[in-house]
């Protein structure tokens, strides 16, 4: 383990890492969580560091399996515009609202599918595709960091983000929702990610790591 109980960011798990295919387990807001390679932290500390990790990677959401924790937790944000990965300015300056959801349960409230948005994933960097069918509107029931049960309605882009992150908690990646030939088109890139993932896991098994490793 590292001596730092509060890393600035976590290493991201990449395509090919088995943790991304595990069904995550429920958690309580009072739990202590241990991100592999780091000291135990509170759920709030983990969520805060997940947000920092997401900002640094210029993403819009991040699920706990993407940092090696198979628990039902994700963070997400709304930005001032949908160009969350563009530009060089700090993303924090464009945040409208942050979300931290424990044990989220989605209910589709508009079954009409939308395929118009381009989708990507921080665990599959460099690959973006349109055509992922997502429900236009969802209702999310979840627990917040204080243990309070909440319900939230979301539509359009935010609904897509919540569906994408909830998929992660069930071991599903966005490429799984596209035709097999799309994955085949990226075979070289995915193989490279698998190799990088394997190297990171080998390094992790050898001992303490730094927050910058695996990125």
Number of C-alpha atoms within 10 A of each C-alpha: 16 15 10 12 13 16 19 14 21 27 22 26 26 27 25 19 21 15 21 26 17 17 17 21 13 13 17 17 17 12 12 16 18 17 19 18 19 20 16 18 16 15 21 18 16 24 23 17 17 27 27 17 22 23 20 14 17 19 20 25 24 30 29 25 29 25 22 21 22 24 21 25 31 25 21 22 24 18 17 13 9 11 11 17 12 10 9 7 8 11 20 14 9 14 15 11 10 13 15 22 23 25 23 23 17 19 15 18 14 13 12 11 12 16 15 14 16 10 17 19 21 21 22 20 15 9 15 13 15 12 14 22 16 24 20 20 24 24 19 22 18 20 21 19 16 11 12 10 13 12 12 10 15 17 17 15 17 19 20 23 21 25 21 22 27 25 15 26 29 18 16 17 21 19 18 11 13 15 11 10 9 13 15 11 10 11 12 11 15 19 13 13 20 17 15 19 22 18 12 21 15 11 14 17 11 9 10 14 18 16 18 12 12 19 16
